[in-house]
Structures are given as C-alpha cells and as structure tokens.
Amino acid sequence: MKVFTGYGEVWLGDVREQVQRAEAAGFDGISSGELKHNSILALTLAAEYSERIELATSVTIAFPRSPYVMAQTAWDLQEFSKGRINLGLGSQVKGHNVRRFAGAWTPPARRMEGYIGMMRAVWRSWQEGERPRFHSDDYNYTLLPPAFSPGPIDYPYPKISLACVGPRMAEAAGYCADGLLPHGFMTEKYLRETVLPAVQKGADRAGRSTDEISISVGGFNAFGETDSEVEQAIESLRRPISFYGSTRSYHGVFRAHGLESLGMQLHELSLKGRWDEMYEAVNFEVALEMANASTYDNLPRYAREHFDYASRIHLPMPSGRDRTSVYGGDASGDARAPEPSEERLQWLVKELREI
C-alpha cells in the first residue's frame, strides 16, 4: 500500500516547505486539493521542489477546463516532473459547475468518460502521431495543425484518477481511469456494497481487470495516538459530515445506513444558511458510524481488516499545517486529525507499505 499525504490548499509561497517536508518524511506521494486554491499551480511547484515522490491532485475540477487544456497541462507537467504525475479529476456537483464556475451541465459520468477519452486521444496524437478524430456526446477533437503539437515525451502517459461518490462515476472510473478516489463522504459499507461493484461493472465493460485500477482508502479518517485523540477526531467530523451530507446527490451514502431523513434535514437547513444547526443535527454516533477510527498503534491491523480493497492511504503530515483534501480518503473537510510524530510516521509508513 502506498502512503500519501496532503499539501497545497495554502498560498503558493508555503508549498515548497510542505513538499520538501513530505519527501524527506518518506511518503510515497503527495496530493493537493482544489477548494480555495488552484491545484495545478500547486502541482507545478511540487514538481519543481521534489525529486522522487509521486505528485497527485485530489482533486482538480475537470469540467471548467476543456479536456484539451487539461491534456496539455498534464503533458507539460509529466515531462517537467520526469513522469511522476497522477492527475485526480472530479466533476463537482451541478450547482457549483453552473453557479460558481459559470459552466454548462450534462450527465457527469457520461461526460467524464468522454473527457478522459479525449485527453488520451490528444496524447496519442502528440506521442504517436495519431490523427485526431475523437467524438463523444460532449466533446470532439478533430483538428491539430503541426504547429500546435508539443510532440512526444520520454515518459508514460500521465495517470488519471477519478473521484466518485455515486455508482455511476465509480463505473466510469472502472471503465477508463487509472485510479479511483472515493470521496471522504463515504463509508466502508457503502463502498463495498455500491462503489466496488460499480467499478467492476465499468472494468467489465472496458474488457479489463480491476487489478489495473489503484483504489484509495475511502471515507473520513479519525486516527490518533490515544483513544481520547481518536474520539476528538470523530467529534471533529461532525461539521464536514453536516456540510457534505446536505448535498442530495451524496444521500446514497446516508441511505445505506438508514439516515436519509438526516440528509434531507441537512439539505433543508443548508438552503436557509443555518450552518450551526446543521452541525448540531449530526451527533457523535453518526460521525462514529461514518469514520475510519483507529489509534495509530492499531492502524496497520485495522488497515489489513478494513482496507484490503485499497492500494493507497492518506496520513497527515507532522507539520501542524496540513489541510487535507476532500477526495480519496484524503478527506477531513474542516476537521484536522491529530498528527503522528515523525518517529511514529516512519513506523507507520513501513508497516502500511507491507499491506
């Protein structure tokens, strides 16, 4: 299992310290989200200030950028980083695409399959000289004058991982992505009963094995050095659960636990801007049911028992500044898990890599 940590989600002047600290700590990869800052700019600085570590986003919001622009960005970064890019893509929900990014909205899973398909068609035209003739319901790529081709690079195509909550996007990941990033608003029950079968369905449709797809640990992590710290971490999850649980397209997770009425309550409160009441509606028991909860001492055993489906896990960096992302098990929202000491971290990385 690869061990990742978060960086970015800060002003760009702070990225260098985070990246170099993560590489020195021995992490296999680092990942930046895109809540308040631009993930691509953080990824560029990460490539500049590191040498060996895998460079990921979790996630970069796809649809406000055209697939050609995203393909070009990833191609440049793959060459610059010497082949270390794992671009995590997310669709975001309709409201943000239309009302925040001023974009259009079409069925997102279908659109994402076309989006990734076009990105790879663009790369083939640059790397192999293939004629551009890609068509999907949402995208077309049929023009590439020689003056606009950067040409081949000496590295494999950038990896593409895909974030999901619902089964249709999970199926899209199984069909066309290199990796799956389950949203933080996820539970082991929902993941095993709904998400993983959908990934298998997509892989079957593409005629490939799920062994080709790297799956990250899903859900909110509540880790700590002591039982008391774990309880505090679970308590801190109430706010991000109340926030993400107000989104109706995520209510399948609540439904799996018989909590759909809570989701509708949170949605109604969000429409009225009653954020504190949303927090109060999510009690400790709900947070506990949705959390991956373990002390650091027991985490390797917990991972063997609960994360057998995964090949990547996220841990906080012992810096006091890590603001982790909301995808792929990198999810804390406004919560901050107690950070392991550097000595503890070295032990955890060693133990988790053996899983």
C-alpha positions in Angstrom: 0.0 0.0 0.0 1.3 3.4 -0.9 1.2 6.1 1.8 0.3 9.7 0.7 -0.1 13.0 2.5 -1.6 16.4 1.6 0.0 19.6 0.5 -1.3 22.8 -1.1 -4.6 24.4 -0.1 -2.3 27.2 1.1 -0.8 30.2 -0.6 1.8 29.2 -3.1 4.7 30.6 -1.1 4.1 27.8 1.5 4.0 24.9 -0.9 7.8 24.4 -1.1 8.2 23.7 2.6 5.3 21.3 2.6 6.5 19.3 -0.4 10.1 19.1 0.8 9.0 18.0 4.3 6.8 15.3 2.8 9.5 13.9 0.6 12.0 14.0 3.5 9.5 12.1 5.7 9.4 9.2 3.2 5.9 9.5 1.8 5.2 7.7 -1.5 3.1 10.5 -2.8 1.6 13.9 -2.1 -1.8 15.3 -3.2 -3.3 18.7 -3.4 -7.0 19.6 -3.4 -8.8 22.5 -5.1 -11.1 24.1 -2.5 -9.7 27.6 -2.2 -6.6 27.5 -4.4 -5.6 26.3 -7.8 -4.4 22.7 -7.7 -2.4 22.9 -10.9 -0.3 25.7 -9.7 0.5 23.8 -6.5 1.3 20.7 -8.6 3.7 22.7 -10.7 5.6 23.9 -7.6 5.6 20.4 -6.2 7.3 19.2 -9.4 9.9 21.9 -9.0 10.7 21.3 -5.4 10.7 17.4 -5.3 12.7 14.7 -6.9 11.2 11.2 -6.4 7.7 11.5 -4.8 4.5 10.8 -6.8 2.6 14.1 -7.5 -1.1 14.0 -7.4 -4.2 16.1 -7.1 -7.3 15.1 -5.2 -8.9 16.6 -7.0 -8.6 19.0 -9.9 -12.1 20.1 -11.0 -12.4 18.9 -14.6 -15.4 20.5 -16.4 -14.5 24.2 -16.1 -11.4 23.3 -18.1 -11.6 21.7 -21.6 -10.1 18.2 -22.0 -7.6 19.6 -24.5 -6.4 22.2 -21.9 -6.2 19.6 -19.2 -4.3 17.2 -21.5 -1.9 19.9 -22.4 -1.3 20.9 -18.7 -0.8 17.3 -17.7 1.6 16.6 -20.6 3.8 19.6 -19.7 3.8 18.6 -16.0 4.6 14.9 -16.8 7.6 16.0 -18.8 8.7 18.5 -16.2 8.3 16.1 -13.3 10.0 13.2 -15.2 7.0 11.1 -15.2 5.5 11.5 -11.7 2.0 12.9 -12.4 -1.2 11.3 -11.2 -4.0 13.8 -12.1 -7.0 13.3 -9.9 -10.2 14.6 -11.6 -13.5 15.4 -10.1 -16.7 16.6 -11.6 -18.1 18.7 -8.8 -21.9 18.9 -8.5 -24.3 20.8 -10.8 -24.7 23.9 -8.6 -21.0 24.6 -8.5 -20.5 24.0 -12.2 -23.3 26.3 -13.1 -23.4 28.9 -10.4 -19.7 29.1 -9.3 -17.8 28.1 -12.5 -20.4 29.6 -14.9 -20.4 26.4 -17.0 -22.9 24.1 -18.5 -24.1 20.8 -17.0 -24.6 17.5 -18.8 -24.8 13.9 -17.3 -21.4 13.9 -15.4 -20.3 10.3 -15.6 -21.0 10.0 -19.3 -19.3 13.3 -19.8 -16.3 12.2 -17.7 -15.8 9.1 -19.9 -15.7 11.3 -22.9 -13.4 13.8 -21.2 -10.8 11.2 -20.3 -11.2 9.6 -23.7 -10.4 12.9 -25.4 -7.4 13.6 -23.1 -5.9 10.3 -24.1 -6.7 10.9 -27.8 -4.8 14.2 -27.6 -1.8 12.4 -26.0 -1.9 9.8 -28.7 -1.8 12.4 -31.4 1.3 14.0 -29.8 3.1 10.8 -28.8 2.3 8.5 -31.7 1.2 10.9 -34.4 -2.3 9.5 -34.5 -4.8 11.6 -36.5 -7.2 13.5 -34.2 -10.7 12.0 -34.7 -12.3 11.7 -31.3 -16.0 12.1 -30.8 -18.2 11.7 -27.8 -21.6 13.1 -26.7 -19.9 16.1 -25.2 -16.5 16.5 -26.9 -14.9 16.5 -30.3 -11.3 16.5 -31.2 -10.5 16.6 -35.0 -8.0 19.4 -35.5 -4.3 19.5 -34.8 -2.1 21.6 -37.1 1.6 20.6 -36.6 2.4 24.0 -35.2 0.3 23.2 -32.1 1.7 19.8 -31.2 4.4 19.7 -28.5 5.4 16.3 -29.7 6.4 13.2 -27.7 7.9 12.9 -24.3 10.2 10.3 -22.8 7.7 9.1 -20.1 4.5 7.2 -19.9 1.2 9.0 -20.2 0.2 10.8 -17.0 -2.0 8.7 -14.7 -5.6 9.8 -14.4 -7.6 9.0 -11.2 -11.3 9.7 -10.8 -13.2 10.9 -7.8 -16.6 9.4 -7.0 -19.4 9.3 -4.6 -22.2 7.5 -6.6 -22.1 4.3 -8.5 -22.2 5.8 -12.0 -19.0 7.7 -11.6 -17.4 4.7 -9.9 -18.4 2.7 -13.0 -16.7 5.4 -15.2 -13.5 5.0 -13.2 -13.6 1.3 -13.7 -14.1 1.9 -17.4 -11.4 4.4 -18.2 -9.4 5.7 -15.2 -6.1 4.5 -13.7 -7.3 5.1 -10.2 -10.4 5.6 -8.0 -10.6 8.3 -5.3 -13.6 7.7 -3.1 -14.9 10.9 -1.7 -14.4 11.5 2.0 -18.2 11.3 2.4 -18.1 7.6 2.2 -18.3 4.5 4.4 -16.9 1.1 4.2 -20.4 -0.4 4.0 -21.4 1.8 1.1 -18.1 1.4 -0.7 -18.2 -2.4 -0.5 -21.9 -2.7 -1.4 -22.2 0.0 -4.0 -18.9 1.5 -5.2 -16.7 -1.5 -5.7 -19.3 -3.5 -7.7 -19.8 -0.4 -9.9 -16.0 -0.3 -10.5 -16.2 -4.0 -11.5 -19.1 -3.2 -13.9 -17.1 -0.5 -15.6 -14.0 -2.7 -15.9 -16.1 -5.5 -17.4 -17.5 -3.0 -20.0 -13.9 -2.0 -20.9 -12.7 -5.6 -21.0 -10.0 -5.1 -18.4 -9.2 -6.2 -14.9 -9.8 -4.2 -11.8 -6.2 -5.0 -10.9 -5.3 -2.2 -13.3 -7.1 0.3 -11.1 -5.5 1.8 -8.0 -8.1 2.3 -5.3 -7.6 4.8 -2.4 -9.0 4.3 1.1 -12.4 5.9 1.2 -14.1 7.8 3.9 -13.3 10.1 6.8 -10.2 9.1 8.8 -10.3 9.5 12.6 -6.8 8.5 13.6 -4.9 9.5 16.8 -2.2 8.4 19.2 -4.7 7.7 22.0 -8.3 6.7 22.3 -9.0 10.2 23.5 -7.5 11.7 20.4 -9.5 9.3 18.2 -12.7 10.4 20.0 -11.7 14.0 19.4 -11.1 13.3 15.7 -14.5 11.6 15.4 -16.1 14.6 17.1 -14.4 17.0 14.7 -16.0 15.1 11.7 -19.5 16.3 12.6 -19.0 19.6 10.8 -17.7 18.2 7.4 -20.4 15.4 7.6 -23.1 18.0 8.0 -21.7 20.1 5.1 -21.3 17.3 2.6 -24.4 15.5 3.8 -26.5 18.4 2.8 -25.8 17.6 -0.9 -28.7 15.5 -2.2 -26.5 13.7 -4.8 -24.5 12.2 -1.9 -27.5 10.9 0.0 -27.0 7.3 -1.2 -24.3 7.0 1.5 -26.8 8.1 4.2 -29.4 5.8 2.6 -27.1 2.8 3.1 -27.2 3.5 6.8 -30.9 4.3 7.2 -30.0 8.0 7.6 -31.7 9.5 4.5 -34.0 11.6 6.7 -31.0 13.3 8.2 -29.7 14.1 4.7 -32.9 15.8 3.8 -32.9 17.7 7.1 -29.4 18.9 6.4 -30.3 19.9 2.8 -33.3 22.0 4.0 -31.1 23.7 6.7 -28.4 24.5 4.1 -31.0 26.2 1.8 -31.7 28.6 4.7 -28.0 29.1 5.5 -28.4 27.6 9.0 -24.9 26.1 9.2 -24.7 25.8 13.0 -28.0 23.9 13.2 -26.6 21.6 10.5 -23.7 20.8 12.8 -26.0 20.2 15.7 -28.0 17.7 13.7 -25.1 15.4 13.2 -24.4 13.7 16.6 -21.3 11.8 17.7 -22.9 8.4 16.9 -23.5 9.4 13.3 -19.9 10.5 13.0 -18.6 7.3 14.6 -20.6 5.2 12.1 -19.1 7.1 9.2 -15.5 7.2 10.4 -12.5 5.0 9.8 -11.5 5.1 13.5 -8.2 3.7 14.9 -5.3 4.6 17.1 -2.0 4.8 15.2 -0.7 1.8 17.2 -3.5 -0.3 15.8 -3.7 1.2 12.4 -1.7 -1.5 10.5 -4.0 -4.2 11.8 -7.1 -2.0 11.2 -5.9 -1.4 7.6 -5.5 -5.1 7.0 -9.0 -5.8 8.3 -10.9 -2.9 6.6 -8.8 -1.6 3.7 -8.0 -4.8 1.8 -9.6 -3.3 -1.3 -7.1 -0.3 -1.3 -3.6 0.3 -2.6 -3.3 3.9 -1.3 -3.9 5.5 2.1 -3.6 9.1 3.3 -2.0 10.2 6.5 -1.5 13.7 7.9 2.0 15.2 7.7 3.5 16.1 11.1 3.8 19.8 10.4 0.8 21.3 12.1 -0.2 22.8 8.7 -1.7 20.0 6.6 -5.2 20.9 5.3 -6.2 17.7 3.6 -8.4 17.3 0.6 -12.0 16.0 0.3 -11.4 13.1 -2.0 -9.8 9.7 -2.0 -9.6 9.1 1.8 -7.7 12.4 2.0 -10.8 13.9 3.5 -11.1 15.9 6.6 -13.1 19.0 5.4 -12.8 21.4 8.3 -11.6 18.5 10.6 -8.0 18.1 11.5 -6.8 14.6 12.6 -4.2 14.5 15.3 -0.8 14.2 13.5 1.6 11.4 14.2 5.1 12.2 15.5 7.8 11.9 12.9 9.1 8.7 14.6 5.6 7.2 14.6 5.1 8.2 11.0 8.3 6.4 9.9 7.0 3.2 11.6 3.5 3.6 10.0 4.9 4.1 6.5 7.0 1.0 6.9 4.1 -1.1 8.3 1.5 0.1 5.8 3.7 -0.4 2.8 3.8 -4.1 3.6 0.0 -4.5 3.3 
